[in-house]
Amino acid sequence: MQIHGALAMNYSFFNLPSRARNAAWLCLGFAAFVTWDLWHWWSLNEEYSFGFLVPFFVAFVVYERWPKIKSVLLGSIEATAGGSPAKQSAPRETGKIANWALTLVFAAMAIGGIFCLLIGAVYRTVEGPQLPASLLMVFGFGNLALALVYFNCDKDANGRQIHTHQRLIITGLFLFPAMIWVLSAPLLDAVESRISLFLLNKVVIVVFSVFDLLGFPLEREGNIIVLPKGRVGVADACSGIRSLTACLFAGSFLAAVYLNKFWKKVLLVGLAMALAFFTNILRSIFLTGWAYRYGSDALSGKVHDVTGYAILLLTCLGLVCLLPVFDLKIHWDRSGGEEPA
């Protein structure tokens, strides 16, 4: 009986409703196509080389969430195959207006996703690897994948209607696998330059203020800091947009795997952005101090690259250390005292 139950677990995908299986194969095909297209940018730009991890992280997240997905789609079929039926609470009621609104939203996502995929694919075929085409395809794939999940997970393997609330839960489980590809695609040059200049301006202001507060004589010319032994500017101290993108990816993955509340996931992603900016400030202060001591030419060596990888590692470790904080539970008694959970 245990062996039979294990086989049912391994082959439970093929017991899913045909529409759900077809949607899964279609999404897998689109994911393979998007991976093939993004491979060019991951290979070309070293700062986006973390994109090679995206397919593996997506597969891991789907695998980790598979028990929740199949517990709804398989219904009680596993009970007859030697497994144990999932315990599900009573679904919430959803009004007709809400159902119609959700249908319109996901229909718009499906139409928009197909349109973006077609335009991007045609542009890619005619012009070769082009960043606008890649961005169109990743956005289109993300929206279309979520719409396919919502519309094709309406019945379980026994033919029973799945409640709208449960369909939304299943669709939410695919939010990371569908949309994480966007972070692995480089930004358009115009957008990236604007964000870089904004971040750089903030970094320069903080660094200049810190050194001025410590009593080190500096001069500021726009986004350039004039030191006694040279000038530190855009060419020497990066804005941190690369580390920001990588930390957003790391924060999104950690939130998807380890946190179960949506607000916790959003908060961790926000903290990833804030932590990336803070650690880049520390890096810029160190590099400015290094240039102050050894001259601006000293930044052209390994110091610049080593500190870049160091702050990325520091940020990821900081996010990992924050995970236990999200699981803390505090109970307050009536006398106003505090006791740990």
TAMOWO-V36676 format. One line per field, one symbol per residue. burial: + if it has 24 or more other C-alpha atoms within 12 Angstrom, else -. A space follows every 10 residues. Layout:
burial=???
This chain:
burial=-------++- -++-+++-++ +-++--++-+ +--+++++++ ++----++++ +++++-++-- ++--+-++++ ++++++++-- +-+------- ---------- -----+--++ -+++-+++++ +--+----++ ++++++++++ ++++++++++ +++++++--- -+++++++++ ++++++++++ +++++++--- -----++-++ ++++++++-- +------++- --+++++--+ ++++-+++++ ++++++++++ +++++++++- ---++-+++- ++++++++++ ++++++++++ ++---++-+- --++--+++- ++-+++-+++ -++--+---- ---------- -
